[in-house]
Amino acid sequence: MDPDRLRHSLPRSRRLVLARGLVPLPPSDALELLVALAGDDDREVALLARGTLELWPVEDLLPALVKKDCPRAVLHYFSDPAR
């Protein structure tokens, strides 16, 4: 999955649904997509994605972050103190 390419190919209405976390995806895919949407050019989409990521339970987030195949963009997002 290339979340940035997917993000640019989807209409705004679908990006809003995804940013709210309303689409059932495997956790690693959802994290990667939400991180991509957190950088969306549409401010509302980006804010919704960031809010969804902030609400992600830490006990569910940590196992995804320690996986060897955790995407670099996801690791960068969660290690950035400015987020």
N, C-alpha and C positions, 0 to 999 in steps of 0.2 A: 504494500500500500504506500502510495506517495501522497501523504496528507496535504502537502502544499498544492500539488496539482489538482487533487480532488477538491480542495477548498476553492480554487479559482474556477473550477468548472461547474460548481453548484449554484443554483439560484439562491438569492438572499433568504427566501422562505425556508429552504432546506437547511441552510447554514444556521438559521435561528433555532430550528428544531434540534439540530445536532449540538449546538452550543448549550442548550438547556439539558443535555444528557438524556434526551427522551428516546433515543434509538438504542435498542439492546445490541451492544457490541462486546466482544471480549475485552476485559479491562485494559490490556496492553494497547489494543487498537483504539479504544476510547480515549485513553490518555494521550496517545500520539495525535489523534485528531483534535482533541480539545486544546492541546498546546498549539497546534497550527492555527486553530480558530482564535486563540487568544491574541494572535498577531494579525488578525483580519483587518483589512482597511476600513470595514464598516464598524464604527465605534460600538454600536449596540451588540453586534455579534461578538466582538472582542470582549466586551464587559461581561456578557452572559457566560462566555466560555471560561473566563477567569473566575467568575463567581462559582461556576460548577466545579472547577478544579479546587477552589478553596474549601468547598463543602465535602470533598472526597475524604472519607474516613482514613486517618493515618494508618490504622491497622490494615487497611486494604491497599493503601498506596505503597507502603514500604516494600512488600514483597515484589511489586512490579519494578521498583527502582533498583533493586539489587540484582535483578536478572542480568546475565551477561549480554543478552540481546536487547536490553533497554535502549531505545533510540537516544542518540546524543542530544537531540533537541529537547526531549523530555527531561533528561538529566540537567541540561543547562537551565531550563525553565525553573526547576525546583531548587537549583543551587544559586540562583540569582537573588541576592538580597533586595534588589530594587523592585521585585515583583510585588 
